[in-house]
């Protein structure tokens, strides 16, 4: 809910597009900084309690949003949200990666990511409805309670844990150099896809689509529910390279369609194209990051993957806001196809390295 509602809330306060971009990007500052210590912590201590801590931080952030009436206050609690996410999502991915059989690795990551799809489907639609019923403050306060519930669920996890090493902070423990290649592609994906979370609803409202725009996210999620398991199986069979190129083409197509959209059906068509692209790229790159590192460094690999994503989330909204203020929202959507073209170039240029990572993982 926060990604889709915060930008609209900041806009409702009368802030310019650059301020919207700043609030959306602030989240990644603390997230990136704390990922520099989260990776060694995840690879040393019981991840169950790390997830509980992360949920608590997110609850504090959402309660803070509910009390915030100014951009600086929102930015402050956005930093807290970033701190929670620095530990939460990477820790969950690392735990999942240790349970999957090699021959179904991409399929498994695809199924795991369906949880994110459900969030994308329900969050914006339910969030917008809740804003109408209880306002922004009430909605964010309810989100805080949801995160406390998540902390309780995390406390019920059954995790086998044996401490095997002491906590050390060095470059090798913080960054998994093996995962830098997929992380760089996640960075490009984050730059491009940040336009949707930060500005889609604002753009749609400006185009006269003021009701039911939440169906964009519902459509995207429904298409992902169908395509992600299938694409995961295809990735296991044919490899990442043969899946990423067409998926990135779909991402470009979705942004081009958005730039021409002035009706809800057009936005829904763009959502379907985006789902075929984003739904394939993200789990494939997450799985590639996990495959690149040995099992004892999966926390560092997961953190490195999310550092790339967070850096994209930091850069993207600022670029989007600047382009939108200078040239308008329509050119912004077309300019933001460039990161996807860069990702295509990286995939093609490093195709042998990507294939080597997959082959080495299968052979171990």
C-alpha positions as CSV (number, residue, x, y, z in Angstrom):
1,X,0.0,0.0,0.0
2,X,2.7,2.5,0.9
3,X,4.3,2.6,-2.5
4,X,1.1,3.5,-4.3
5,X,-0.4,5.7,-1.5
6,X,2.6,7.7,-0.4
7,X,3.1,9.4,-3.7
8,X,-0.6,10.4,-3.9
9,X,-0.5,11.6,-0.3
10,X,2.5,13.8,-0.9
11,X,0.9,15.1,-4.1
12,X,-2.3,15.9,-2.1
13,X,-0.2,18.1,0.3
14,X,0.5,20.3,-2.7
15,X,4.1,19.2,-3.1
16,X,5.8,19.3,-6.6
17,X,6.8,16.3,-8.6
18,X,10.4,16.6,-7.4
19,X,9.2,16.4,-3.7
20,X,7.2,13.3,-4.6
21,X,10.3,11.7,-6.0
22,X,12.4,12.7,-3.0
23,X,9.9,11.1,-0.5
24,X,9.8,7.9,-2.6
25,X,13.6,7.8,-2.9
26,X,14.3,8.5,0.8
27,X,13.3,5.0,1.6
28,X,16.3,3.6,-0.2
29,X,18.9,5.7,1.5
30,X,18.6,4.0,4.9
31,X,17.9,0.7,3.1
32,X,21.1,0.8,1.1
33,X,23.2,2.0,4.1
34,X,21.9,-0.7,6.5
35,X,22.3,-3.4,3.9
36,X,26.0,-2.9,4.4
37,X,25.6,-4.4,7.8
38,X,22.5,-6.6,7.3
39,X,24.3,-9.2,5.1
40,X,26.8,-10.3,7.7
41,X,24.1,-10.3,10.4
42,X,21.8,-12.5,8.3
43,X,24.7,-15.0,7.6
44,X,25.6,-15.1,11.3
45,X,22.4,-15.0,13.5
46,X,19.0,-16.7,13.4
47,X,17.0,-15.1,10.6
48,X,13.7,-15.7,12.3
49,X,14.4,-13.0,14.9
50,X,15.8,-10.7,12.2
51,X,12.5,-10.9,10.3
52,X,10.6,-10.1,13.6
53,X,12.8,-7.0,14.1
54,X,12.2,-5.9,10.5
55,X,8.4,-6.2,11.0
56,X,8.7,-4.0,14.1
57,X,10.6,-1.3,12.3
58,X,8.0,-1.3,9.5
59,X,5.2,-1.0,12.0
60,X,6.9,2.1,13.5
61,X,7.3,3.6,10.0
62,X,3.6,3.1,9.1
63,X,2.5,4.6,12.4
64,X,4.8,7.5,11.7
65,X,3.2,8.0,8.3
66,X,-0.2,8.1,9.9
67,X,0.9,11.1,12.0
68,X,2.8,12.9,9.3
69,X,1.5,16.1,7.8
70,X,4.6,17.5,6.2
71,X,7.1,16.3,3.6
72,X,10.1,16.3,6.1
73,X,8.1,14.1,8.5
74,X,7.2,11.6,5.8
75,X,10.9,11.5,4.7
76,X,12.0,10.8,8.2
77,X,9.7,7.8,8.6
78,X,10.4,6.7,5.1
79,X,14.0,6.3,6.4
80,X,12.7,4.0,9.1
81,X,10.8,2.0,6.6
82,X,14.0,1.5,4.6
83,X,15.7,0.3,7.7
84,X,13.1,-2.4,8.2
85,X,13.2,-3.5,4.5
86,X,17.0,-3.7,4.6
87,X,16.6,-6.8,6.8
88,X,13.1,-8.1,6.0
89,X,12.9,-8.9,2.3
90,X,16.5,-10.0,1.9
91,X,16.3,-12.3,4.9
92,X,13.1,-14.0,3.6
93,X,14.7,-14.6,0.2
94,X,17.8,-16.1,1.8
95,X,15.6,-18.5,3.9
96,X,13.6,-19.6,0.9
97,X,16.7,-20.1,-1.3
98,X,17.9,-22.8,1.2
99,X,14.8,-24.9,0.8
100,X,14.6,-25.3,-3.0
101,X,15.7,-28.3,-5.1
102,X,18.2,-27.3,-7.8
103,X,16.1,-28.6,-10.8
104,X,13.2,-26.4,-9.7
105,X,15.0,-23.4,-8.4
106,X,13.6,-20.7,-10.7
107,X,10.1,-22.3,-10.4
108,X,10.4,-22.2,-6.6
109,X,11.5,-18.5,-6.5
110,X,8.6,-17.8,-8.9
111,X,6.1,-19.4,-6.5
112,X,7.7,-17.5,-3.6
113,X,7.3,-14.3,-5.4
114,X,3.6,-14.9,-5.9
115,X,3.3,-13.5,-2.3
116,X,4.6,-10.2,-3.7
117,X,2.1,-10.5,-6.5
118,X,-0.8,-10.9,-4.1
119,X,0.5,-7.7,-2.3
120,X,0.6,-5.9,-5.7
121,X,-2.9,-7.0,-6.5
122,X,-4.6,-6.3,-3.1
123,X,-2.5,-3.4,-1.7
124,X,-3.2,-0.5,-4.1
125,X,-6.9,-1.4,-4.6
126,X,-7.6,-2.0,-0.8
127,X,-5.4,1.0,0.1
128,X,-7.3,3.4,-2.1
129,X,-10.6,2.1,-0.8
130,X,-9.4,2.5,2.8
131,X,-8.3,6.1,2.1
132,X,-11.9,6.9,1.0
133,X,-13.2,5.3,4.2
134,X,-10.8,6.3,6.9
135,X,-8.4,8.8,5.3
136,X,-4.6,8.5,4.9
137,X,-3.9,8.6,8.6
138,X,-6.3,5.8,9.4
139,X,-5.0,3.7,6.5
140,X,-1.4,3.9,7.5
141,X,-2.3,3.2,11.2
142,X,-4.0,0.0,10.0
143,X,-0.9,-0.9,8.0
144,X,1.1,-0.5,11.3
145,X,-1.1,-3.1,12.9
146,X,-0.7,-5.4,9.9
147,X,3.0,-5.4,10.4
148,X,2.6,-6.3,14.0
149,X,0.5,-9.2,12.9
150,X,3.4,-10.1,10.5
151,X,5.8,-10.0,13.4
152,X,3.6,-12.5,15.3
153,X,3.5,-14.8,12.2
154,X,7.3,-14.6,12.0
155,X,7.6,-15.7,15.6
156,X,5.8,-18.9,14.7
157,X,8.4,-19.9,12.1
158,X,10.3,-23.1,12.7
159,X,13.9,-22.4,11.7
160,X,16.8,-24.8,12.3
161,X,19.6,-22.6,13.4
162,X,23.2,-23.4,14.4
163,X,25.7,-20.6,14.8
164,X,28.8,-21.5,12.7
165,X,30.8,-18.3,12.7
166,X,31.4,-15.0,14.5
167,X,30.1,-11.7,13.2
168,X,32.6,-9.9,11.0
169,X,32.1,-6.8,8.9
170,X,34.3,-6.8,5.8
171,X,33.7,-6.3,2.1
172,X,33.5,-10.0,1.4
173,X,30.8,-10.5,4.0
174,X,28.8,-7.4,3.0
175,X,28.9,-7.7,-0.8
176,X,28.7,-11.0,-2.7
177,X,30.8,-10.1,-5.7
178,X,29.4,-13.2,-7.5
179,X,26.0,-11.6,-7.4
180,X,27.1,-8.1,-8.7
181,X,26.1,-9.0,-12.3
182,X,22.4,-9.8,-11.6
183,X,22.3,-7.0,-9.0
184,X,23.4,-4.5,-11.7
185,X,20.5,-5.6,-13.8
186,X,18.1,-5.3,-10.8
187,X,19.4,-1.7,-10.5
188,X,18.3,-1.0,-14.1
189,X,15.0,-2.7,-13.5
190,X,14.5,-0.7,-10.3
191,X,15.1,2.6,-12.1
192,X,12.6,1.8,-14.8
193,X,9.8,0.2,-12.6
194,X,10.0,3.0,-10.0
195,X,8.0,5.2,-12.4
196,X,5.0,3.0,-11.8
197,X,5.0,3.1,-8.0
198,X,5.8,6.8,-7.9
199,X,3.8,8.4,-10.7
200,X,1.3,6.0,-12.3
201,X,-1.7,7.1,-10.2
202,X,-0.8,10.8,-10.5
203,X,-0.4,10.5,-14.3
204,X,-3.7,8.5,-14.7
205,X,-5.6,11.1,-12.7
206,X,-4.1,13.8,-14.9
207,X,-5.3,11.9,-18.0
208,X,-8.9,11.9,-16.6
209,X,-8.8,8.3,-15.2
210,X,-9.8,9.2,-11.7
211,X,-11.6,6.1,-10.6
212,X,-10.7,2.4,-10.6
213,X,-7.1,3.1,-11.5
214,X,-6.3,0.5,-8.9
215,X,-7.4,-2.0,-11.5
216,X,-4.0,-1.4,-13.2
217,X,-2.3,-3.2,-10.2
218,X,-5.0,-5.8,-10.1
219,X,-4.6,-6.6,-13.8
220,X,-0.8,-6.8,-13.4
221,X,-1.1,-9.1,-10.4
222,X,-3.7,-11.4,-12.0
223,X,-1.5,-11.8,-15.1
224,X,1.5,-12.5,-12.9
225,X,-0.4,-15.2,-11.0
226,X,-0.8,-17.1,-14.3
227,X,2.5,-16.3,-15.9
228,X,5.1,-16.5,-13.1
229,X,4.9,-20.2,-12.4
230,X,4.9,-20.9,-16.1
231,X,7.9,-18.6,-16.7
232,X,9.7,-20.1,-13.8
233,X,9.4,-23.6,-15.4
234,X,10.5,-22.2,-18.7
235,X,13.5,-20.5,-17.1
236,X,14.5,-23.8,-15.5
237,X,14.3,-25.5,-18.9
238,X,15.8,-22.9,-21.2
239,X,17.9,-20.7,-19.0
240,X,17.8,-17.0,-17.9
241,X,19.1,-15.4,-21.0
242,X,16.4,-16.8,-23.3
243,X,13.7,-15.5,-20.9
244,X,15.1,-12.1,-20.0
245,X,15.3,-10.6,-23.5
246,X,11.6,-11.0,-24.5
247,X,10.6,-10.1,-20.9
248,X,12.5,-6.8,-21.2
249,X,10.8,-6.1,-24.5
250,X,7.4,-6.4,-22.7
251,X,8.6,-3.9,-20.1
252,X,9.4,-1.4,-22.8
253,X,6.1,-2.0,-24.5
254,X,4.2,-1.4,-21.3
255,X,5.7,2.0,-20.8
256,X,5.1,3.0,-24.4
257,X,1.4,2.0,-23.9
258,X,1.1,4.0,-20.7
259,X,2.5,7.1,-22.4
260,X,-0.4,6.9,-24.9
261,X,-3.1,5.9,-22.3
262,X,-6.1,8.1,-21.7
263,X,-8.6,5.4,-20.6
264,X,-8.8,2.6,-18.1
265,X,-8.6,-0.2,-20.7
266,X,-5.4,1.3,-22.1
267,X,-3.8,1.3,-18.6
268,X,-5.0,-2.3,-18.1
269,X,-3.4,-3.3,-21.3
270,X,-0.1,-1.7,-20.2
271,X,-0.4,-3.6,-16.9
272,X,-0.7,-6.9,-18.7
273,X,2.4,-6.1,-20.7
274,X,4.3,-5.0,-17.6
275,X,3.3,-8.2,-15.8
276,X,4.8,-10.4,-18.6
277,X,8.0,-8.4,-18.3
278,X,8.4,-7.7,-14.6
279,X,6.9,-11.0,-13.7
280,X,9.7,-12.8,-15.5
281,X,12.7,-10.5,-14.8
282,X,12.5,-10.2,-11.0
283,X,12.3,-13.8,-10.0
284,X,14.8,-14.9,-12.6
285,X,17.4,-12.3,-11.4
286,X,16.7,-13.1,-7.8
287,X,17.3,-16.8,-8.5
288,X,20.5,-16.0,-10.5
289,X,21.8,-14.0,-7.5
290,X,21.2,-17.0,-5.2
291,X,22.8,-19.4,-7.6
292,X,25.9,-17.3,-8.0
293,X,26.9,-17.6,-4.3
294,X,27.7,-20.6,-2.1
295,X,25.1,-21.5,0.5
296,X,27.0,-19.9,3.4
297,X,26.9,-16.6,1.7
298,X,23.3,-16.5,0.6
299,X,22.5,-13.7,3.0
300,X,25.2,-11.5,1.3
301,X,24.0,-12.5,-2.2
302,X,20.4,-11.6,-1.3
303,X,21.5,-8.3,0.2
304,X,23.6,-7.5,-2.9
305,X,20.5,-8.2,-5.0
306,X,18.4,-5.9,-3.0
307,X,21.1,-3.2,-2.9
308,X,20.8,-3.1,-6.7
309,X,17.1,-2.9,-6.5
310,X,17.2,-0.2,-3.8
311,X,19.7,1.9,-5.8
312,X,17.3,1.7,-8.7
313,X,14.5,2.8,-6.4
314,X,16.7,5.7,-5.2
315,X,17.7,7.0,-8.6
316,X,14.5,6.2,-10.5
317,X,11.9,8.5,-8.7
318,X,14.4,11.4,-8.8
319,X,15.0,11.0,-12.5
320,X,11.2,10.6,-13.1
321,X,10.4,13.7,-11.1
322,X,13.0,15.8,-12.9
323,X,12.0,14.7,-16.4
324,X,8.3,15.1,-15.5
325,X,8.8,18.7,-14.3
326,X,11.0,19.6,-17.3
327,X,9.1,17.9,-20.1
328,X,5.8,16.5,-18.7
329,X,4.7,13.0,-17.8
330,X,4.2,11.6,-21.3
331,X,7.9,12.1,-22.3
332,X,8.9,10.7,-18.8
333,X,7.4,7.3,-19.6
334,X,9.2,7.1,-22.8
335,X,12.5,8.2,-21.3
336,X,12.2,5.5,-18.6
337,X,12.3,2.8,-21.2
338,X,16.1,3.4,-21.5
339,X,17.0,1.4,-18.4
340,X,15.2,-1.7,-19.9
341,X,17.3,-1.3,-23.1
342,X,20.4,-1.1,-21.0
343,X,19.4,-4.3,-19.3
344,X,19.0,-6.0,-22.7
345,X,22.5,-4.9,-23.5
346,X,23.9,-6.3,-20.2
347,X,22.1,-9.6,-20.8
348,X,23.4,-10.0,-24.3
349,X,27.0,-8.9,-23.5
350,X,27.3,-11.2,-20.4
351,X,25.2,-14.1,-21.8
352,X,28.1,-16.5,-21.4
353,X,28.8,-15.5,-17.8
354,X,25.1,-15.9,-17.0
355,X,25.0,-19.4,-18.5
356,X,28.1,-20.3,-16.7
357,X,26.6,-19.4,-13.3
358,X,23.6,-21.6,-14.0
359,X,25.8,-24.5,-15.2
360,X,28.1,-24.3,-12.2
361,X,25.1,-24.3,-9.8
362,X,23.5,-27.4,-11.5
363,X,26.9,-29.2,-11.4
364,X,27.5,-28.7,-7.6
